[in-house]
Amino acid sequence: MLIEMLMPKMGESVMEGTILNWLKKVGDTIKQDEPVLEVATDKVDTEIPATHGGILKEILVQVGQVVQIGKTIAIIATSESDHANTSVSVVKKEVEIQSSVNENRFYSPLVLNIAKEEKI
């Protein structure tokens, strides 16, 4: 399956970010939650983790480009067969907060990983 990696929300008033650096290149294997790129906003520079494990199929936004929150920045193939097959329909997957806290709040990738590990 092909998954769209979206520019995540990085704060309540942050509406866009600038791509600083891709830490992975097309064809690289990535693990879920592994840093894939670095993004700068007017408030913070941060690493963005992969939403899924697989192979980085396509990079849609180049270094230096400004991207709106929620826009597709990359495509991840979640299995080897999908990496070769480009006719598979793309499924959007947004970062989900897996707890009962207010979904309008921003939580860093580290906090989300800890919450996931602690099952809260």
KATA-V320634 format. One record per backbone hydrogen bond with DSSP energy under -1.0 kcal/mol. CO is the residue of the C=O (numbers start at 1). NH is the residue of the N-H. Records with the same first field share a line. If there is no record, write none. Layout:
# KATA-V320634
CO: NH  NH
This chain:
# KATA-V320634
1: 78
2: 91
3: 76
5: 73  74
7: 70
15: 69
17: 67
18: 40
19: 64
21: 38
25: 28
28: 56
30: 54
31: 34
34: 50
36: 23  24
37: 48
38: 20  21
39: 46
40: 18
44: 41
46: 39
48: 36  37
50: 33
54: 30
55: 77
56: 27
58: 75
62: 65
65: 19
67: 17
68: 71
71: 7
73: 60
74: 5
75: 57  58
76: 3
77: 55
79: 83
80: 84
81: 85
91: 4
102: 105
108: 112
109: 113
110: 114
111: 115
112: 116
113: 117
114: 118
115: 120
